[in-house]
Amino acid sequence: MTAPSDPQAPQPQTAVAENPSLAQLRAEAMQWGRKPRRFGGWYVTEHMVRAMRAYGWTIVIGALGQPVLYLLGMAVGLAALIDAPITDRGQQVDYLVFVAPALLMTAAIAVASEEFTYPVMAGFKWRRYFYGFSASPIASAQIAAGVVAGAAARMVVTVVLYYLFLWLFGAVPDPATGWLSIFAGLAAGLAFGIPVMAYAASIEDDKGQFALVQRFIFMPMFLFSGTFYPLSELPGWLQWIGWISPLWHATELGRAATYGNGVPPMLAVHVAYLLVLALGGWFLGRHYFERRLGR
């Protein structure tokens, strides 16, 4: 038989830990939630980058093989058949030099078309991990920002490797400023990809919409944005495709960086257009993320 406890004796400290008050629980929860709330976007970015390991070899082979195949085709194949140089903004350049910046921008946009479509649909519908993020202190806008940052990380790897191959193939006559085409490529990918992310977040079911984006937006943009010849060579009724295309605006910036003779006359227009597309897509995408995750 145990002795009765003395009511005057001090209670052990563990009693408070075993029976915390509501205020203590709330304070502890707030403490644990501060870090995810502050760095939630980076946590989502980390998840997106780690998820790319599932198709990591595809990323590596695409980042290395695509520039080699394209540049060999242009330098050894098509460029060998075109003896006359291309005249661009009053300057004559070799055909490979002319095409190379457009190929770099296209590579960034191709990455955007992959990372901002099916992975976004998977986060909302198939794997639904966006809802898991949303159940934590991470905000919906941070989830959208993490998706953008994760895709941008892959774009950076792609455009840097692509630029190195351009330099090795002698397609960068002015390396002192040519490296700026890397930033033009990243801007092209974000200007195209973030609006696509907003569209992907707005649809409930995949009924072939992304295939239509590839066929009727990406491919016409690739073919009619001054990629293989100056935009002015197209008939007037087709030139508008280039004018509204982020690929053409970014390509003009890339060409000015790699072989341009000074600041392009439409520098502000090109930069502003890419920013408007990216920012407009961001605000629209954040709206759809908040609407769907807030249900």
N, C-alpha and C positions, 0 to 999 in steps of 0.2 A: 504494500500500500504506500503510495507516494505522499509526501508531505504537502499540505496545501500551500499554494504560492502566496507570498507576501504581497498584498495589493500596493504597498508602499515601495516595493522594489522597482528599480528602473527597468523598462521594457527593452529588450534587445533591439539593435538597429535593424536587424533583418525583418522585423515586423513591418517596417515602413516599406521596404522593398517588395515584400510579399503582398502587401495590400496598398498599392499606391492609390492616391486620390485621382479624381478625374482631371484636375489641373495638372498633376504630375504627368499623367499619360498624354495629355494634350501637348505639354511642353516637350516631352520626349519625341512624340511624333513630329512636331515642328522641327526639332533639331535634326532628326534623321531625314527630313524632307528638304532641308535648306540646300544641301549639296546637289541633289538631283534637280531641284528647281532652278538652281543657278547654272549648272552645267548640263542640263538635260539634252540640249541640242547636240553636244559632243558625244553623249552616250548613244544617241540614235546614230550619229555618224559612225561611231565605232562598230555598232551592230551592222550597219549597211556594208562597211568595208569588210568585216569578218564574214558576212554572208557571201561576199564575192569569192571567197575561197572555194565555194562549191563549183564554180566555173572558172577557177583561177587560170588553168591552162589555156582556156579559150581567150582570156584577156591577154595573157602573155604572147600567145601565138599571133593573135590579131594585132597587138601593138608592135610586134617585130616583123611579122610576115607581110602585113598589108603594105607598109611603106616600101619594102624591098620589091614586092611584085609590081606595085604601081610605078615606082621609079624606074625599074628595069624596063617595064613596058613602054614608058615614055622616053627614056634615054636611049635604049637600044632599038626600040621598035618605032613608035610613031614619030619621035623627034628626028630619027634618022631619015625619014621620008619627007620631012619639012625642012628644006634647005634655007628658005628665006626666014629671017628673024621676025618676031612679032613686034609691031609698033604699038606701044602702050603709053598714053599720055606724052606723045612726042619722043619717046625713048625706045630704041630698038634693043630687044633682049632675045636670047635663045628661047626656043619653045619650052624646054624643060624648066627654065627659070620662071617663065610666065605661068606655067601650070602648077608648079610646086606649092606656092602659098594656098591655092584653092584646094589642093589635095589635103593639106594640113587642116584647113578649116572643116573640110568634109569629114575628116577622121573624128574631130571633136563632136560634130553634130551627129555622126553615126553612134558614138558612145552615148550621147544624150538620148537618142531615139530608143536605145536599149534600156538604160537605167531609169528613165522617167515614165516607162509604160508598164510593162508586166510586173516589175518589182513593186510599183505603187498599187497595182491591182491586187497583188498578193498580200500586201499589208492590210488592205481593207476587206478582201473577200476570201481568198484561198487559205492563207495562213493566219490572217487577222492579228498579226503582231502589233499593228498600230493601236489596237484596242488595249493590248497589254501595256504598252507605253503610256497610254492615256489614263489607265487605272492607277498609275504612279503619280508622283508630283510633277511629272513632265507635262508641259502644256502642249496643246495642239500645234501652236505656231512653232514650238521647238522641234516637234516631230517633223514638220514640213521643212524646217531649216536643216535638220539632220539629213534628210533625204537629199536635199540640194548639195550639202557639203560632201556627202558620201559619193555622189555622182561626180562632183567637181574633182575629188581626189583621183578618181580613175581618169578623168579627162586630162588632168595635169600630167600623169604618167604617159598617157598616149601622145599628147602633143609634144612633150619634151623628147621622147624617143623619136617621134616623127621628124622633129626639127634636126636632131642629130644626124639622121639619115639624109635629110636634105643637104646638110652641110657636107657630109661625106661624099655625096654625089655631085658636089660642086654647084648646087642649085641656090646657094645663098651668096651672091656676089658681094654683099656688104654685111659681113658678120657683126660689125660694130653696132648696127641697129637691127640686124636681122632677128636677134633673139626676142625683140618686141612682138614678133609674130606669134610667139607662144601665148602671150596675153590676149592677142586678137583671137586666137583659136579658142581659148577658154571663154571669152566673151561670146563667141559664136555659139558654142555649145550651150551656154546658159540662156542666151537669148532665144534659142530654139527649144531647149529642153524644159525650162520652167513653165512656159505656157502649155506644153504637152503634159507636164505633171498636173497642172490645174485641170486639164481635160480628163486625164486618167482618174483624178480624184472625184470627178463629177459623175462618172458613169457607174452604174450598178452591176452590169453584166458585160462580159466580153463576148461580143457578137461579131468579131472581125473588125472592130473600129481601128485597132492599131495597124492592121494590115492595110486599111484604107489610107491611114496617115502615111505609111511608107510609099504606097503607090501613087497617091494623088497630091502629096505635099512634098515629101522628101525627094522622090525621083525627079519631078519637074523642076524643083529648086536646084538639084544637082546638075541637070542638063541645060537649064536656061538662065543661069546666073553668072554668065561670063567665066565659067570654069575652064573651058577648053579654047575659048576665043573671046576677044573683047565683046562686051555687051552691045557695043554700038554696031557690031556686025549683024545682029539680029534685026528682023523687021520690027518696025515700031509697035505693032500690035502684040509682040511677044516680049518686048523689053520690060514691060511692067512687072513681069514675074521676078526679074532681077531687082527691080527697085524696091519691092516689098520683101525681098528675101534677106534674112540675116546672113546667109552665106555670101552674097555679093558684097554687102557692106563690110563684113569681116575680111573678105578676100582683098578688097581694095586697101584696107589697112595693112594686111600682110604683105602685099606687093610694094606698098610704099616703104615698109620697113626693110624688106629684103633687097630691093634694088631701086627704090624711089630716089629721085633727085630733089629732095626737100619735102616739106610738109604738103600733103595732098590738099587740094583746094576745098574738098568737102569733108575734111577731118572731123569738124564739129558735128556735121550731119550724120556721118557714119557712127560715131561714138554715141551720139544722142539717141539714134534709132535703136541701137543694140541695148542701151540702158532702158529705154521705154518698154521694149519687149520683155526684158528680164524683170523689171520692177512691176509692170502690169501683170505679168504672169504670176509673180510672187504674191501680190495682194489678192488676186483671184484664187490662187492655189491655197493660200492660208484660209481664205473664207470657206472653201470646200472642206478642208481638213477640220476646221472648227465645227462646221455644220454636221459633218458625218460622225465625228468622234464625240460630239456633245449630245447625241441622241440618247 
